Amino acid sequence: MSILQLAWRNIIKNPLNLLMSIILFGLGVGLISFLLLFNHQLKDKFDKNLAEIDLVVGAKGSPLQMILCNMYHVDNPTGNIPIKNAAPLLKDLHPLIKKAIPLSLGDNFKTYRIVGTNHDFPALYEAKLNEGKLWAKDFEVTIGKSVAEETGLKLGDKFVSSHGFNADDHAHDEQSFVVVGILEGTGAVVDQLILTNTASIWLVHAGHGDEAEDNASEDNHNHEAEGHEGHAHEEQAQTEDNHEHGDSHQHDNSNADLLHHQDQEITSVLIQYKSRTNFQALNFGRNINENTEMQAASPAIEINRLYNMIGVGTEALRWLAILIAMVSALSIFISLFKSMRARKYELAIIRVLGAGRIKVFMLIILEGLILAIIGFLIGTALSHIGMELVAKYLKADFRYSFTGWKFLDEEWWVLGVSLILGIIASIIPAIQAANTDINKTLSQK
């Protein structure tokens, strides 16, 4: 019989001790592994969605809420800002701004947000077209990969939006959107968005009056019966057919188009600086906060604050996991130490049969390692299964895709630490076993 087989038989002789040791060890390892998986994927999502945006400008309110809403799309807007206030940011040739990307929020389709913006937005995430084209006319949309997969929308499909960000909110039945493009998957927030032009967002919320359409588009429909009470309603109800006949308004998807509608509103502006080392750029956000009715927030600063808030909880859980792992190591030590008393005669016989002190020492060390490995495997399995279960709730609530089937390099470190704990827990019982007095033990028997 090999030393490995002997070690295994010794372990399974005490099933209760075995069960208690591996459950404790598995809980400690599992919690540590789960935290690694969660933190790694959460940080990856946050970092990927920063998209090199230096500043977000929107309505006054919570800076963190504004960042979570406009960059991560997991919160509600702090409000809207008039284009006349944001106009200096949207103009070309601004000395500090490389890109200024407007966002208009307010509607959803099956909880997937519809975002009014320009063609610079998908470029932020290096999103490429998988099918079709980018939106060009009013009520044309280009959808992310997750939207297409979860809703079943295809090129040419039409749908109506719901007001707000919940699927059961009031539906805008009078006007439908048409899918003209589907983006490839990026792993970023753009996968879960429905993109269109800003004018479409205005038109959906404008009502049915002629004045609302005048404000939302550069070019007006020619109304033959101006003042007729039902004429505007009829024309907007027919916009769905206009997609096919080419009568809907086409925009150049640039900020210049927005500047013709100073009395309209948008939700926010995403800003990239020309240079992050420019002194004026460093104070740009502060100047907006102090001298305008708008609010500016740095995504990097706010996300770091969020990390710090989350970090308090994860740090407490991490120390709890370490404590559980240490208790489990103590449990392994007690289990092996107690077994030495019951196995003194057995160990003495092994010595008589020719096993040296080193072999006996290694036998006990091997038992500790086997317990540690079993605990590690159970803990790792629990952590990945747990992460997969949590991922379903995160996806349902926030539309972010987490997974439990991702394995990290750090888990090898967890295995190494587990083996070290197994060795430490078994080293004293191993020394005791190696120093067993053969004559005394056999004579007592």
N, C-alpha and C positions, 0 to 999 in steps of 0.2 A: 504493500500500500504506500502510495506516495505521500509526501508531507502535506500536499494540498488537499488530498482526499481525507487525510486524518484531521486536518484543521476544520474542514467542512463538517465532518461527522461530529466533532466536538461542539461546534456551534449549534447544530440542529438538535443536539441532545437536550438543550434548554430552550424550547420554543418561546416561552414567555419572556425570558431575558432577551432573546433575539428580537422578538416583536417590539418590545419597549425601546430597545437601543436603536433599531433602524427607523422606527416612527419618529422618535425625537430627532435623530440625525437628519432624516428626510425632511422634516418640517423646517429645520434650520437652513439646510441647503436649498430647499424649495423656495423659501421666502427670499433668500439672497438672489437666487437665479431669477425669480419673478421680478424683483426690483431692477435687476440689470436689464431684463428684456423690456420692461415698461419704460424705464428712463431712456434707454438707447433709442427706442422707436419714437418716443415723445420728442426727444431732442432732435432726432432726424427730421420729423415733421415740421417742427418749429424752424429749424435752420433752413430747410429746403424752401419753405414758404416765405422766408425773408426776402428772397429774390432780389437782393442788392437794393432794396428800397431804403432810403435814408430818412424819409420823413413822411408822415401821413397828416394831412390837414383836413379837418372836418368841423362839426359843430362842437360847441363847448359842452363839456361833460367829463366823464371818466376817461383819461388817456388810455388805460388798459382796455377798457370796453371798446374804445374806438379802434385800437389795434386788432383786437380779437374779432371784431365785426368785419373790418374792411380788408384785413390781410388773411385771417384764418377762417372767417365766415362761420363762427361759432357763437356769436352774440348779436344783439340787436343794435342798430345805429343809435348814436347819440343825438341824431337829428339831421337836418339838411342845411346846406349853406347856399345862399344865392350866388348865381354865376357872376353877378356884378362884383361881389366881394372876392371871389376866387379868380377873377379875370387876370390880374397881374401875374398869377402863377401859370395860367394857361397860355399866355402869349409866347410866341416863338422868340428866339434870341434873348431870352432872359440870361443875364450875366452869370447866374449861379446854377440854374436848373438845366440839367441834361434832358430829362424827360419828366413830363407832368401828365399823369394818366388819370382821367376823371372816372369815378365810379358812381352809378346810380342804382340804389337797391330799393326793394319794397315788395317784390312779388316772388312767387315760387311756383314750381310745378312738382307735385308729389314731394314736397319739402326740399327740393333742389333749387337753389337760389338762381333767380334770373338777374343778371348783372348788365346794366347799360354801361358801355365803355367804348374804347377804340381799339384798333388793331395792335397797338403797342402792348396791350395787356397779355395776350397769349405768348407774345415774344419774351415777356419777363421770365416765363417758366420754360422757355425753349420748346413750347408745345408746337408740334407739327400736325398737319392735317393727315388723317387716315383716309377719310372719304370726303368728297364734296369740296366746299370752299368756305372762306370766311364770310360772315354776314356783310351785306352791302346795302340792302333796302330796309325800310321800316318793317318790323315784325319778322324779319329773317333772323334765325339764330344758328349759332355753331355750338355744339354741346361737347362736354368732356366725355372721356371714355366711360367713367363710372356711371354717369347719367344714362348713356346709351345702354349699358349692360343692365342696369337696375330697372329702368323704365320701359325698355324695349323700343325706344324711339329709333326710327331709321330715317334716311334721307327722304324728304318729301312729306313726312308725317306732319300733321298739324295738331296743335293742342292749345288749350286756354289756360291762362295763369290764374293763380289764387292770390288774393291780397295778403300781404304779410309773409311769414316764414313757416306757417303751419298748413298742412295739406287740407284741413277742414275749414280754412278761412273762406271769405266771400270770393267766389269765382267771377272773373271778368268774362262772362259768356259772350259779350258783344264783339269780342275781337280775338282772333286766334293767331298764334305764331306758327311759322313753318320752319322745319329743320333743313338747312342747306349745307351743313358740314358737321363732321365728327372728328374730334382731335384724337391723336394717339395718346396712350397713357404716359404720364410723366411721374406719377407718384406724388405730385404736388396738389394743392388745393384746386387748381384749374380743372382737374379731372372731374370734380363734382359740381361744376358750375354750368349754367346756360348763358351764353354770351350773345348780346345783341347791341344795337346802337342806342345811344341815350334817348333819342327822339321816340323810340318805341316805348320806353318807360314812361315818358311824358304823356304820350297818346293814350296809353292804357288808363292812366289816372286823370286824364283831362276832362272826362265827361264827353258830351256829344255836341258841344257848341262849336261854332265856326271859329270863335276867338281862340279856343284851346288848340285847335289844329294850326292856327296861324302862328302861335307861340312855339309849337313843337317842331315845325318844319320850315325850311327856308323858302320853299315854293308852296303856294296855296292851290287847293283845288278850286276850279272855277264854278262858283255856285250860281246856277241860272235862276233859281228861285230864292234869292237871299231873303231871309226873314221868315221863310216858310218853316213852321214849327217842327215838322218832322223830317225836314230835308237832311239835316246834319246826321240825324240818327240813321237814316237810310244809307247815306254815303259811307259812314264808318262801318256799318254792318256788312257792306259789300267789299271791304278792304281785303277780305279773305280771297275773293276772286281776283283782286288786283294783282296778287302775287303771280298769278298765271298769265295775266295780260300785260304785266310790266308797268302798271300805273302807280305803284307805290313809290314813295319818295326815295331817291338814292342819295346817300351822303358820302362825303369823302373821308369819313371816320377820322377827322383831324380835330384838334382843339379849336381851330379857326371857325369851324361850323358851330360850336357851342357859343362862341363869343357874339353871335348874331341874336342870341336869346338871353339877354342880360336879366330879364325878369323871371327866368326859370330857375330851378334849383337842382343841385346834385348832392350826393351824399358825402363824397370826400374826393381828395386828390392825392394820388401816390406820387412821391417825388424822388427822383434820383439826381444827386448833385453831379456837376461837372468835375469837381474836385472835393474830396472830403477833408483835405488839409487846409483849404481856404478858410481864413479867419472869419470872413463874413458868413460862410456856410455854417460854421460852428455855432454862430449866434442867430442864424436865420429863424429857427423854430421859436426861440425866445422872443424875437422881435414880433413874430406873428401873434404869439400869446399876449404880449403886452400892448400891442398897437392896433389890433383888429378884433372883430367880433368872432373870429374863428379860433380854433384850437389846433396846435401842432404837437405831434408826439413822435418820438424816435422809437421805431420798432425794437431795435436792439436793447435800448434801455428798459422799455416796458417788459420785454420778454425775460430779461435778466431779473427784473423784480418778480415776475411770475415764477421763475425758477427758484428764487429765494423763498417764496411763499410755499411752493410745493416741496422745496428741499427740507423744510422743518419736519414735515410728515414723513418723507422718505428716509430722512436721517434717523428718525425715531424707530421706524420699521427696520432699518438696517441694523441698528444696535440691538433691537429685539431679536433679529435673526442670528446675530453673533452670539447673543446670550443663550439662545436655544441650542446653537451648535456646540457651545462650551458645555452646557448641561448634558447634551447627548454624549459628548466625549467623556464626561464624568460618569455617565451611565455605562458606557462601554468599559471604562476602567473598573468600576465596581463589579460589573458582571464577570469580567475576566479574573479579577482579584478573588472574588468569592469562589469561582470555579476551581481556582488553584488548590483550595483546601479539600475540595471533594475529589480532586484528580491527582493528589500527591502520589498515591499508590500506582496509578496508571502511568504517571511520568517516571516514577522510579523503575517500573518494568521496562519502559521504553529505553531508559538509560542502560539497564542490564542487557537488553537485546542489542546493544551496540551503538545507540544514538549518543552523540557527544553533547556537551553543554550548548554548543553553538546551534546544533540542530533543534534542540528543545527550545532555545531562545527564539529561533526563527519561526518555530511552530506557533508560539503565542503571538508573535508580531504579525504573522500571516493571518491569524484569526482576527486581530484588530483591523487589519487592512481589508479583509473580506467584509466585515461589518461596515466599514467606512464606504467601501465601493457600493454595497447594496443600498445603504442610506443615500449615497449620492445619486444613484440611478433612480431610486424612487422619488427623491426630492426633485430631480431634474424633470422627470416625467410629470409630476404634479404641477410644477411651475409652468411648463409648456401647455399642458391641458388647461390650467387655470387661466393663462394668458389668452388662449384661444376662446374660452368662454367669455372673458371680459371684453375681448375684441368685438364680439357680436353686439354687445351693449354699446360700446363706443361707436361702432359704425352706425347703429340705429339712431343714436342720439346726436352724433356730431358729423357723421358721414366720413369719418377718417378711417382708413383701412389699417388696422393693426393685425398682427398675426402671432400665433403661438408656435408656428413651425419655422421660426427663424432661430438659428443657432449662432451664438456669439463666440468670438475668440476668448472673451473673458471667462467663459464657462470652463475652459481648460485650467484657468487659475483656481476656480472653485474646486475642481477635481484635485488639483495639487494640494490645496489647503485641507481638503477632506482627508487625503492620504496622510498628511502630516499629523492631523488630529488623531487619526487611527493609530499611528505609530506612538504618539505621545501617550495616548490612553492605555496602550498595551505594554509599554516599555518596562514599567515597574513589575507587573505580573510576569513578564518574560524573564526579567532578572531573577525574580523569586523562583520561577520554575527551573531555570538553568542551574541555580544553586541548591537544588533539592538534595538533601542528604540521603543517599540510596540506602545505606545500612540502617539508619535510624528509622526511615519510613517503612522498610520491609519488615523490620523487627517488631514495629508497632502493630503491623497488620496481623 
